């Protein structure tokens, strides 16, 4: 499992917890090590990934609406 995916799932499961708790949980549940000091980087990466996904979905809707006219 990729680190970002493990981070995403852990945040969805635990919500707003400390970086240390999140790091420990990810390692125990998914066997992926992410140091607590890297959590802000993963949070920013996840936010960017979600933003890009949202923009893709909006573009798809716009293209479909334009094509259907």
QUIHU-V935641 format. One record per residue. N is the residue number from 0. RES is the residue in one letter. PHI is phi in whole degrees, 0 to 359 (* if undefined). PSI is psi in whole degrees, -180 to 180 (none if undefined). OMEGA is omega as a letter, one per 40 degrees, with the letter a starting at -180 (999 if undefined). Layout:
<<N & RES & PHI & PSI & OMEGA> <N & RES & PHI & PSI & OMEGA>>
This chain:
<<0 & X & * & 138 & i> <1 & X & 288 & 153 & a> <2 & X & 297 & -42 & a> <3 & X & 296 & -39 & i> <4 & X & 294 & -41 & i> <5 & X & 297 & -41 & i> <6 & X & 298 & -47 & a> <7 & X & 301 & -47 & a> <8 & X & 295 & -42 & a> <9 & X & 296 & -42 & i> <10 & X & 295 & -40 & i> <11 & X & 296 & -36 & a> <12 & X & 279 & -39 & a> <13 & X & 260 & -27 & a> <14 & X & 80 & -143 & a> <15 & X & 272 & 96 & i> <16 & X & 234 & 172 & a> <17 & X & 291 & 159 & i> <18 & X & 299 & -37 & i> <19 & X & 295 & -45 & i> <20 & X & 297 & -43 & a> <21 & X & 297 & -45 & i> <22 & X & 301 & -47 & a> <23 & X & 297 & -44 & a> <24 & X & 297 & -45 & a> <25 & X & 299 & -43 & i> <26 & X & 293 & -42 & a> <27 & X & 291 & -45 & a> <28 & X & 278 & -40 & a> <29 & X & 247 & -6 & i> <30 & X & 69 & 24 & a> <31 & X & 246 & 130 & i> <32 & X & 263 & 124 & i> <33 & X & 227 & 119 & i> <34 & X & 294 & 143 & a> <35 & X & 306 & -35 & a> <36 & X & 290 & -9 & i> <37 & X & 265 & -6 & a> <38 & X & 302 & -41 & i> <39 & X & 299 & -35 & i> <40 & X & 295 & -44 & i> <41 & X & 292 & -36 & i> <42 & X & 298 & -46 & i> <43 & X & 295 & -41 & i> <44 & X & 297 & -42 & i> <45 & X & 295 & -42 & i> <46 & X & 298 & -42 & i> <47 & X & 295 & -42 & i> <48 & X & 298 & -43 & i> <49 & X & 295 & -39 & i> <50 & X & 297 & -46 & i> <51 & X & 297 & -43 & i> <52 & X & 299 & -43 & i> <53 & X & 299 & -44 & i> <54 & X & 296 & -38 & i> <55 & X & 296 & -43 & i> <56 & X & 296 & -42 & i> <57 & X & 296 & -39 & i> <58 & X & 294 & -41 & i> <59 & X & 300 & -45 & i> <60 & X & 297 & -44 & a> <61 & X & 297 & -42 & i> <62 & X & 294 & -42 & i> <63 & X & 296 & -42 & i> <64 & X & 295 & -40 & i> <65 & X & 292 & -41 & a> <66 & X & 291 & -34 & a> <67 & X & 275 & -7 & i> <68 & X & 54 & none & 999>>
